[in-house]
Amino acid sequence: MLKIKRVYEEESQQDGKRYLVDGVWPRGVKKEDLDHDEWYRELSPSSELRKWFNHDAGKWDEFRKKYFKELDGHEDLLRDIKEDSDGHNVTLLYGAKDEEHNQAVAIKEYIEKM
């Protein structure tokens, strides 16, 4: 099962494998304090797309379309994450305040459509 969670939320045994999908390390979190299995920086949106989106919920649909095109270049890695989540818990970690409009939500949707 594929889940998403803010890095600031308490870790749980139900998380399974934990993959950070932010391009930059989350503010206020020490690297040694974040329990995660992998940091997939390459799955974060490009700087241009991230700056354009600027966490504007009104741009969410267009952001997803553009971001999915970027994710097309990482299908092998995303397929690996999907396979990890088949029958096991996998949690995508992110740092954004908006829990509904962020790259982890989009990645989860992309993987589920694969």
N, C-alpha and C positions, 0 to 999 in steps of 0.2 A: 504494500500500500504506500502510495506517495503522498507525503504531507508537506506542509510549509509551516515555518515558525520563525518568529523574530529571534535574533541572537540574544536579546535581552531577557527572553523568557527562560524559566528554569528548565534545565535538562531533565529528560524523563527516559526511563528504560524503554518506553513505548516508541521512542524516536527511531530506534534502529540505527542504521548508518546515517551520519550527519554530514551534509555537503554544503559548504558556504558558497553562495553563488553571487556575491558582490564583487565588484571590480576593485574596490578599495577596502582596507580593513575597517570594520565598524568602530565608530568613535567610542571611546571610553572602555573598550574591551581589550584586555591584555591578551596577547597571543597565547600565552601559557594558560590562561584561564578559560579559553573557549575550547570545549571538547568537541572536536570535529574530525572526521575521517579524511576529508579532502577539501582543498580550496580551489574551486573551479572559476578562477578569474576570467578565463576565456569565454565563459557563458554570460558574462555581464553585457549589457548594451554598450555599443560604441559610445565614446565621449560625445560625439555629435548628437546621437539619438537621445542620450541621457539628458544633455543640456536642453535640447528641443522640448522634450517631454516635461522636464522640471516638476514632476509629480503633480501635473495638472490633470485631474480626473476627467475633465472635458476632452482631453486628447487621448484618452485610454484606448479607444477602438483603433485609432490611427497608429498609436504607438505599438499596439500588438501586431498589426499588419507589418509594420516596418521591422519590428523586432523579430518576428517569425522568419522574415527573409534573412536576417543576420544569423538566426539559429540554424537555418538550413545548412550553413557551413560547418556545423558541429554535430551532424546527425550521428556519427559513430559514438561520440561521447554521450550524447543523449540516449542513444540506444542502450549503451552500457548501464546508464542510470535506470532506464526502464526495466532492463533485465534484473538489476539488483532489487527492484521493488516488486517483482513478480513473486508473490508469496512471502515477502519480507517487508518490514517497515523501512522506509527511507524518508528522511526529512531534509528539505531544502531550507537552508538558513539564509536570512536576509536581515539587513539593518534598517530599512526604511520605516518611517512612522506609519505610513498609510498601509494598512493590512490588506486592502482590496486591490490596490493599483500599484503593483511593484513587479520587478522582474521574476521573482520566485513564483508568483501567481501565474504569470505568462508562461514560464518554463514548464510548470506543472500541466497547464492546459496543452501546451505543445506536445509534451511527452504522452499525455493521455490520448491524443489524437493520432499518435504514430501507429 
